[in-house]
């Protein structure tokens, strides 16, 4: 399996898959400059991630992440043209520190609107927010 297919299956970025390959998190070999990923190894990693996602609670997240979740503003943008695309979403600050950690934990979604990027809370983060 290639990195693009693996990323879609694991619901992570291609860059994350490549990092997993380099670090040995998943079994993979590099052939002709491209990663070939072992399907069973990827499935095990996805299962581990699913178990960790189930464990996310207000007790298991850092105070800094919890503060960011609390500060997310409902449908917030200063640009009127972008508001319809953000309907029903909690928007995080534009310069979100540690965004890679947020992505790894499945707490943030990236949305492109009219050429601008927004970080919004994922459904999982909204569940955590409801428990705060």
N, C-alpha and C positions, 0 to 999 in steps of 0.2 A: 504494500500500500504506500502511496506517496504522501508527502506532507500536507498537501491541500485536502485530500480525502480524510486523512487522520484528523486534521483540524476541524473539519466539518462534523465528523463523527464524535469527537471529544468536546465540541462546542467551545474551542479555544482558538487563539490565533495561530497562524502558521509559524510565527516567530516562537511561540511557546512550544510548539511541537519540535522545532529545531533545537531549542534549548534542552528539552527533555532528551532528545537524541544525543546531544553532545555530553550531557551529564550522566547518561546511562540510566535515566529514569524509566525509559522504555527501551526494549531491545530493537536495535536498528543497525543497519550497515550502510555505509556510503559507497555507492556504485556510480561511476562516471559523474561524480560531483553531485549526485542526488541521493537523498536518504530513502532507503527502503525499510519500511517499518513492519515489525512483526505484529500481526493482527491480535494474537492472544495477549501479548504484552500490553498493547494499547488498551484492550478490554479490561485487563486487571487494573491499569492506572485509572481508567474511567470509573471503575467500581470503587476504588479507594477515594477518589474525589467526591463521588456521590455520598459515601459514608461521612466524609468530613463536612460536606455541605449540610447534611442532616444535623450535625452537631453545632451549627452556628446558632448561638444564643447571645443574649446581652452579657452573659457571664464569660463566654469564650472569645469575645471580640475585644480588641484593645480600647482603652478610653478615648484615644484619638479618633479611631474609626467611629465609635459610638457618637462622639461629638459631631463628626461630619454628617452622620445620618440624621442627627437631631437638627442640624443647621440647614439641611436641604430644604429648598423653598418650593412650595407647590406651584407648578406651571410658571415659574419665574423666568422672565426675560425682559430686557428693556426694549427689545425689537418687536414691534407689533406684528410684523410679517411672519415671525417665527412662532408666535403663540399657538396657532392651531396644531402644529406638529408636536408641541410639548403638552398638549391637553392631557390631564390626568396623570402627569409624571412629576416626580420630585426632582428638581434641578440642583445639582451640586455646584460649588464654586468652580469657575473656569480653570484655576490653577490648583487642581486637586493634588496635594502631596501624596506620594506613595500610590499612584494610580495602578501600578502593576500588582500591588498587594490586593487592592480592591477587586481588580479583574480576576485574580487567582481565586479569590474567595467567592466570586460570582455576585458581588455586591453592586456593580456598576455596569451600565450599558452606555455605549457611545452612540450618539445620534448626530447625523449630519443634516443640517437644515440651512438651505439657501447659502451653502458654502461655509457655514460656521459649524464648529463642533461643540456639542454639549455633553456633559456627563450627567446622567440621570440614574436614580436608584433603580436597581433591578427589582423584579418581583420579590426575590428573596430578601433584599434589603428593606423593602416596604413591610414585609412580615416582621422583621427585626424591629423596625421603627414602631410598629403597632404595639410591640411589647415593652417599649420604653416608658 
